[in-house]
Amino acid sequence: MTVGDDSCQGILVSVCPCPVCGSFAPVLVLVRLDEDEFVYFCPGCETAWPDAPVFPVLDQVHSLDELAPKGVRLPTKIETLELESKTPVRYDTWREELDRVLRGRPH
Ligand SMILES: [Zn+2]
């Protein structure tokens, strides 16, 4: 087994900079536990979107709790293949925020 092989674990990717935070924070891709659908989340301002926002347009503001009441998980590498553009993000950069939103998911 290769250490760091993330093909079957969750990976962290961003689709664009956050329309609220600008280049300070990325819009991350998460997956809703109840529907297995993508939800987009900015760890900088904690805004969430049901569809990928188009930077720099800010046309809707939701909270992650509102869009994913059952919680979220990281997408798998395979799931992110359908995203047209994505940038890998280091988990450590947003560890504190991510640990918080990913915590409390049912086992
Ligand atoms: Zn933001």
Residues whose N, C-alpha, C, O or C-beta is under 5 A from the ligand:
A	BS01	ZN	C18 V20 C21 A25 C42 G44 C45
